[in-house]
Amino acid sequence: MPRGTKSKLPFVFVNFAMTADGKITTANRKVTSFSSRRDREHMFELRVKADAVMAGARTVDLNPVTLGPGGRNYRERRMRRGRSEYNLRVVVSGAGTVNPRAKLFGTKFSPIILLTTRRAGPKRLAALRKRVQDVYVCGETEIDFPRALRWLREKWNVKKLLCEGGGELNDALFRAGLVNELHLTVSPIIFGGRTAPTLADGRGHLKLSEATPLQLKSSKRIGDELFLVYRVKKPENKKSSDLTKKRKDSKR
């Protein structure tokens, strides 16, 4: 990433609930809600802090989501923080296949922004442009997320971006090194299933050295659920790492 562009990226935090065996839904993707009422309240509390809430096409298609801030209490808390009453909403669909009749597009309380690629094609984009306030084509076949997030910061003043999945979108953000924080609720239930999705599906990493390292910031138990917050550790500067190694060697 070019020098000077990192500061223009939004702070990205991911929020997800998973089962004790790491699943975010069943293998047939039919179960979409399994965590507690407290976890749902936690979701809205995080939306209070966000300028925009982002989700992938499958999440929008399969769930009756609006990506909004919730009731009046949460909207008032947003305004006390100096934010607009309603957060922006961002939908990610590389091929533009998101259903324009999904519940999200029937709500008008705040702008909806679509991130896509040239794979979407003019016909799909024409249908979606009728439903959204802005479309940003950022890539030929895959979304260029650093470019897309810089655009969200520069054009829409998105300084804090909350991502609510699904797994393929999360994976792309983790692989691009764009996630700053992970909020994870662990629910006391087992789904099982070899093909049941996890919070970071998609291409994934093939080497341990490429994996995304996390550092636990906080943990809280409420009932039988665990609410965890992780900071994403940035890769150590190679020069700094080499210097540390030399110092250790010199003390032997």
N, C-alpha and C positions, 0 to 999 in steps of 0.2 A: 504494500500500500504506500503511495507517495507520501513523503513527509508533509505534514501540515494538514492532511485530510482527516486524520483520526479525530481531532478535536471537533470536527464538524458532524460527526456521527452522533445519533441519539444514544442515550443510555438505554440498553435493551435488557429487560428482565422477562423471564419465562415463568409462567405459572401453570402447574399441572398437578393433578391427583393421580395416584397410581395404587394398584393393589400391592399386597405384601410380596407378591412374586413379580412385581415390576410391570404389570399390564395396565394399559389405559382404557381398554374395553375388551369385550369377548372376541373370540376368533371370527365370529360372523358380524362383528361391529354393531350388534343390535343394542347392547347395553351401553348407554351414554352417561348415565348418572348413577353413581354408587357411593359417593362420599357423603359426609354429613351436612346438616344445615349450617354448621359452623364453617365448614369449608366453603360453602357458597357465599357466606358473609365475607369470608377472607378474600374471595375473588373480587367482590365489589369494593372492598377496602383497597385492594391493589389498583383497581381501575380509577379510584379517586386520585391516585398519584400519577396517572398516565395522561399524556397529551393525546395519545392514540392507542387503540387496541387493534391488534392484527391477528388474523386467522387465515388458514388455508381454505381452498375451495371445498375439499371434502368435509371439513368441519362445518362450513356454512350450509352445504347441501344436506348433510345427514342429521343436523341438529336444528331445532327451532330457536336459533340464537339471533340476538339483535346487536350484541357487542356494546350495549349502552351502559351508562353509569349506574343504573338501578334507580331506586326510589328517591324521593325528595331529600331525605336525610343525606344520602351520598352526594347528591348534586349540590346541596348547600355546603358540604364539606369541601367539595372541589372549588367552589367559589371563594371560600374562606382561605384557601391556599393560593388564590390568585389565578386559578384556571377558569376556562370557560365552563358553563354549566354542563355541557355535553362534550364528551371526548370525540375525536375523529375516529373513523372506522376504516381499517385497511384490509382488503381481501387480496390474497395471493393466488394466482392461477396461471401457471406457465403456458397452458394451452387455451386459456379462456373458456374452459368447459364448465365453469360454475353456472348453476341454474339461475337464470334471471328472475325466476318466480319464487326463489327461496324467501323465507320469511324476512330475512335481513333487508332485502331490497324493498319491502313494503313499508318500512319505517323511515320517516323523514326528519327525525329530530336532529341529525348532524350529518355532515358530508361523508360519503363513502368513496374511498379511493381504491382503484384496482391496479395492482402491479402484475404485469404480464410480459410475454415475449412475442416475437414475430410469428411464433407457431399459432397464435390465436387466430390469425386471419381476419380479413375485413368484415366478413359476415357476422362472426361471433362478436367482434368488437362493436359493431354497429348496434347490435341488440343490447349489449352491456352498457354502452354509452348512454342509453336512454334511462338507465337505472342508477348510474353513479355520477358523481360530480367531477371526477378526474380519472384519466387513464394514463399510466406511465409504462411505455414499452421499454424495457431495460434488459435487452439480451436477444440473441438470435434464437436459441433453443432452450437455454437455461437462464433464469433470472440472475442478474448481476446484483447481489444483495448489497455490497458496499456502495455501489452506485445508487441503488434504489433508496437506501437509508440516508445517504447524503442529500438526495433530492427531497425526501420527506422533511429533513431538517431545514433545508434552504427555502423550499417553496411553502411548506405548511407549518414551519416553526415547531416541528416535533422534536422536543428535547428528551422526552421520556416515552419509550415505546414498549408496551406490554404485549407479549406474544402468548397466545393461547392455543397454539398448535394448528394442525395436528403434528404427528410424529415426523413426517417427512419435512415439514417446514422447520421444525425445531432442529432436525439433523442438519439441514442446510445452513442454518444460522450458526450452529456450533462449529461446523466444519470451516466456515468462513471466519471464525474467530470474532464474531460480532456480539455474542452474549456476554453480559456483565454479571448477571445474577440469576440464580435459579431458585424459585420458590416451589417446594415439593411437599405435597400432603401424602402421607402413606396411610392407606386405609386397611383395616383389619379384615381382609377378605382375600381369597385365592381364586383366580379365574383359570389359570393353567392354559394349555394350548400352545403348540409349537408356533402357530401362525398368528396368535393374538398380538396386536401391535403394542409397541412400547413407546415411551415418550420421545425417543429419537430414532425413528425408523429411517428409511431412505438408504442412501449409499453407505453411510457409516465409515469408520476408519478400519484399515486393514492391519495396522501396526500399533503396538502399545505406545510407541514413541509419538504417535500422532493423536492419541486419545486426549480428550479435553479434561484437564485436571481441575478439581474443585477444592475449595477450602470452606469448611463449615463455619458459618457466621453465628447461627443461632438454632436452637431446637426447643420445641415446646410440645408437651403432651397435653391434649385435651380429650378426655374420655379415653378411647382406645386408638385414637388417631395421633400421628406425629406430624407436626408442622415444622419443616426444615427449611433453612435458608442457606444457600451456598453462594460463595463468591467464586467466579471463574478466575482461576490463576492464569495470568498472562505468561507466555513463554519467556524464560529467562534469557537476557541478553547474552549472546555467546562470549563476547569479550569479557563481560563481568563474570561469567561462569568459569572461563579459563583463568582469570585472575584469582578467583577464590580457590581454584584447584592448586595453582602455584603456591599460594600462601599456605595451604594445608600441607603440601609436599615439603615446603621449606621448614616446617615445624617438626617433621619426623626425624 
